[in-house]
Amino acid sequence: MSDKKLQKLCYYAVAWGWALLKQPIVNDTAFEAWVHGPVSPELYREYRSFGWTPIDTPVVPGKEITNEHQVADLLGSVWETYGDKSGDELEALTHHEDPWREARRGLRTTESSHNKISAETMAKFYLSIYAGD
């Protein structure tokens, strides 16, 4: 798996966690609206050494997860929905969604940003998709 795909899958897991569970699924994970889509700076630092090569092993042990059963179901759904897509496809998808777009409002296409993607915006947007709005 590429670093980009890992970033986007983790973003979707966190976003859907806010929407469906109404809480973070991991502690201390904030996503920023970078040029190539949502990025967790913490996750980026952990995996940037892989560059464009596939990640074949975790760099650090997994984080402590709250509500393990619910989160396991959520992660399975995220993988079922997004797992067959490449990092580039997931990037393109996030670029059409409100949370990333809202956090990048007023920025040029290639302008660097550390703007946080709002948990409230994630919850509202993905819950609207779930509800079919």
N, C-alpha and C positions, 0 to 999 in steps of 0.2 A: 504494500500500500504506500502511496506517496504521502509526503508531508501535507500537501494541499488537500488530498482526500481525507486524511486523518483530521485536519482542522475542520473541514466542513461537516463531517459526520459527527464530530464532538459538538460543534455548534448546533446542529439539528437536535442532538440528544438533549442539550441544555435548553434549547428553545421550546421543544415539545414538553420537556419537564415543567417549565414555567406554565405552559398552556394547560396541560392536563393534570399535573400534580400540584400546581400552584406553589411550587417551591423549587429551589435549586437542587439538582441531583448530586452535585459535588460542591464542596466548599471552595471559595477563593478562585472561581473561574469566571473571569470577565472576558467578553469578546469585544474587540475593537473593529471598526469599519475600515479595514485596510483596502488598498486599491484592488486586490484580488479576492475580496470578499471578507467575511468574518474571520478573525484570527484571535486566538488566545495567546497573548505574548508569553505567558508562562509555558504553554505547550510548544510554542515556537522555539523558545530557548532550549527546551529539552530535546527537540528533534531536528534542529536546523543543521546539525552536522551531517545528516543524511543527504542534504541538498536535493538533487533530482533523482537520486537512487531510491529504490524501494526500501521501506522500513521493514526489517525482518524480525526484530526483537524489541521489546519495550526497553527504553532507556532507564526508566525509574519504575519502582513498584507502583501499582495502581493506587488511586486515592480511595479514602474511605467513603463509602456510598451509604446514604441514608435510604430507608425504605427499600431494602434490597429486592424484595419480590416484585414490587411495582416497577422499580427501575429496570430490573431484568426484562420484564415484559415490554417496557418502553424501548429499551435498547434493541430488543428483537424486532420491534415494529419499525424503528429507524433503519435498521439494517435491511429489512424486507423492502422498505420504501426507497431507500437511497443507495443501498450497497452495490447495486449493479452499475452505478454511474461513475464516471471518471472524476478526478479532481476538477478538471476543466468544466465538465458538465455541471457539477455542483456549484462551482464559482458562478457560472452563467445563471443558474437558477436563483442563487442568493441575490444576484444583481437586479432581479425583477421583483424582489420581495420588500415589503415596507420596512422591516427593521433595519436592514443594511442601508437602504435608500434614505431613510429618515436620518440616520446617524451621519450620512455623507452629504446631507443637504447643504448647498452653498459651496461645495468643494469642486475643483476641476477633476476631470476623469482620472488623471495620473497624479493628483496631489496626495502626498502622504498624510495620514491621519491617525491619531490615537483616540478619536472620539469613541466613547463607549456605546455599545448597542444596548438600548434600554430593555431591561427584563420585562417591564410593563408592556412595551411595544411588541416584544416577542410573544408574550402571553396573549395579548389581544389579537395579533395577526394570525398566529397558528390556531388559536381556538376558533377563529372565524372560518378558517379552512375546515377544521374538524366538524364544525356545525353546518358547513355547506353554505355559508353566507357569500 
